[in-house]
């Protein structure tokens, strides 16, 4: 075949591939909005993605499992799912496609395969939607609002009903709140609509009313006046950190559960995927989602502890600056944090090392930790220097982490990164709280000392962990196939 003929064939193939991707995007949307079935590709979200995004995710998937994952195969599996009567679910089509290739001799067609793999879905209990209130509307609060509203679908899981702030609410204040939700310097524009409604003191987000309530104290609010009942309050203020303070939310009419987006005292500190099943939401009313760093390092530490054993270790966190620091040099309650955040690397303490033991008691007293705040607005890195009980190799570590990233209880928490050129801006927008940098891992001679580099979007990845925990607390977790 001539070079021109080869080039023409390549053009035809790319056109077919992109047409198939357009069809795939439509099926993903139809499943979500018609049936509340969310498709993901090895935990990467597919809703509201464009053609290039979808194709790039397929390239990553193929490299991850070391076998081609074709968009044509994904369309075939997605079409099969669409024909079935499946309850609200979250399904990893990458895993399904991969398994279909491994087992295609067992099944006459894709539909027969999908029917067999999803047969457990019919046993899933029905879901009662949960009202959600965001108490506080800062960095995490706005990201939670974005995600909750983008994934409302038919409203079968979590329904954002109200946002609580301090101070008066007039047109200027309401528009400023709306503007901060629409536009974000780190995470880009919100993929939806936000309209202010001063008459009803509300934001109309994607056509749905979300009340904006002004209050100085949690117990002052009667949520039932807004039609809100049995709500989960997600406290993003940082002002209430212990059992007594957070219990004030439960004195409000219309509230049944509370979730703190910070480490808490005297309450369960949860890293979803690691220890959330240790606490029954029918018996516990107040939870903490711990910190972003604790959520980043604990899943990987659990993997290493369960497979190789950890004798002791040190955690160094290279963390983006936060609103707690000063923009320019100024007085601060802590010496170094008073220096200009965007101009300096700032050594500070972190409680992540000791906080891990709340989720993994076997690591109590084994870890030390410190942190360096650096001049980036988002995207952080944890360096785990661990002394092991059992020796390993570089390939051994990769195999272990990849296994847990592909199957089991931590697939939402750990992403196995393959890139040779990963930098902090690349991980912004990743929903996994822990991104394992496979190219940076070090195993010393003897195999008992390893150094792991774990990236994390300390805003976006953490917010997704909060939502996962919120769904568990609210008992609105769908059938999942990962």
Buried (B, 14 or more C-beta within 10 A) or exposed (E): EEEEEEEEEEEEEEEEBBEBBEBBBEBBBEBBEEBBBBBBBBBBBBBBBEBEBBBEBBEBBBEBBEEBBBBBBBBBBBBBBBEBEBBBBBBBBBBBBBBBEEEEEEBEEBBEBBBEBBEEBEEBEEBEBBBBBBBBBBBBBBBBBBBBBBBBBEEBBBBBBBBBBEEEBEEEBBBEBBEBBBEBEBBEEBEBEBBBBBEEBBBBBBEBBBBBBBBEEBBEBEBBEBEBEBBBBBBBBBEBBBBEBBBBBBEBEBBBBBBBBBBBEEBBBBBBBBBBEEBEBEEBBBBBBBBBBBBBBBBBBBBBBEBBBBEEBBBBBBBBBBEEBBEEEEEEEEEBBBBBBEEBEBEBEBBBBBBBBBBBEEBEEBBEBBBBBBEBBBBBBBBBBBBBEEEBEEEBBBEBBBBBBBEEBBBBBBBBBBEEEBEBEBBBBBBBBBBBBBEBBEBEEEBBBBBBBBBBBBBBBBBBBBBBBBBBBBEBBBBBBB
